[in-house]
Amino acid sequence: MTESRRLRVVLLTGRTIEQGVGREFGKSSEEYAESASVCFIDSEDLHALGIKEDSNVSLSTAFGSIILRAAKSPRGPHKGVVFVPYGPWANVIVDPSTDSIGMPSLKGIPAEIEPAEKKRVLKLKELLTEKFGDV
């Protein structure tokens, strides 16, 4: 059994090619969910967390917490920085305030990440219902 470890990280969000491809199948598709419910993590941080790719992690900020699938970042090294694609899963953990400009801050968010092997990534409808109310 993996010893539970927690790291302080900086969260960045943005678009990915895979997410764009997933959207072509529709936002309610499994392809979109797979592409948007992932957290890209530096290989050194995966090791520090004691997890492998495709393990589940809990990513928490001052605004919320979400379970995501861990993936080794294709970019790097960038120890201490994680990336989550834009979408409903990212919306749970970013500041909803827009400071009157219509866009929330989506970069440089302090966060904590830890293994969540016994928890599962919520499907889109479950996520929307649990985090945002009935859909």
N, C-alpha and C positions, 0 to 999 in steps of 0.2 A: 504494500500500500504506500502511495506517495505521501510524504510528509507535506502538510499544507504550508505553502509559502505565499507571501504577499509582496508585491513590488509596487513602489510609487513610480508612476510613469506620466508622460505627457501624451494626451490624446489629440490626434489629428483626424479629421474626417474629410472626405472628398469623393470624387467619382472614380470608378474603375472601368476598364474595358469590359470585364466580366459582368459587371452590373448592367452596363448598357446592353450587352447581349441578352442577359436575363430579362430586361424590360421588354425586349422584342417578343418574348413569350407571354408577357403580361405580368403586372405587378402581383397578381394572385398565383402565379405559377411557382412550381418547385424550383425551377431554374433561377428565378429572381430571388427567392428566399435564400437559396444556397449562396448566391453572390453577394447578398446584402447583410447576412447574419454571421459575418466572419470578422475576426480581429487579427490583423497582420502584426506579427511580433518578431523582433530581432532574434536571431538564433541564440545569442548569448542569454537573452532573457527567457527564452523557452527552456534553456538548460537551467537557469537560476530558479525557475518555477518548478522544475522537476517534471516537465510534461513534454509530450511529443505532439507533432501536428495532428490535427483532427480531434484533440482532446477538447473538452469544454472548459471555458474560463468564465469567471465572473468579473466584469469590468464595472467599476463604480466611480461616480463623480459626486459632486455636491448636489447634482440635479436628479440622480437616479442610479439604478443598477440594472444590469442586463447580463444574461448568459449568452455567450457567443462561442462559435467554433474557432479554435486557434489554428492559425496558419503561419508558416514561416514566411517572413517578409521577403519578397523578391528583390527588394532594395536594401542597401545597408553597407556598412554597419550603421546602426542608429540605436544603440543601446539606450533603454529608457524612454523610447518613443513607440507608441502603438498607433495603428491606422485602422479605422472602421469606415466602410463605404457609407455614403449618404443613404438614408432610407429610414423606415420605421424603427429599426433596432437602434440606430444612432440617435434618433430623435428622443429616445428615452433618457439619454445620458448627456445631452447638450443643454445649455442654458436656453430656455424658451424665450427669454427676454430679447427684444430686438433693438433696444435703445433708440426707438423711433425711426430706425432706418429700414425696417421690414425684413431684416435678415439676422438670425442669431449668430453668435460667435461660434465658429465651427473648428477653430484651430487653437492649439496651445492650452488645452483644458487639463488641469491637474486631475489625475485619476489614480486608482489603485486596481491592480489586477491580481487574481489568485486562481489556482486550480478549482474547478467545479465539476469534478468527475461524476458525481452522483446526481447532478442537475442536468436538465435538457434544455436545448434551445427551443423557445416557443415558436410554434407555427404562426403565420401572419395573423390569422383571425384570433387566435389565443392571445397574442401579443397586444393587438388593438383593444380587445375586450378587457384584458387585465390592466393595461397601463392607461388606456384612454376612455374606458367605458364601453357600453354596448355599441355594436356596429351594425 
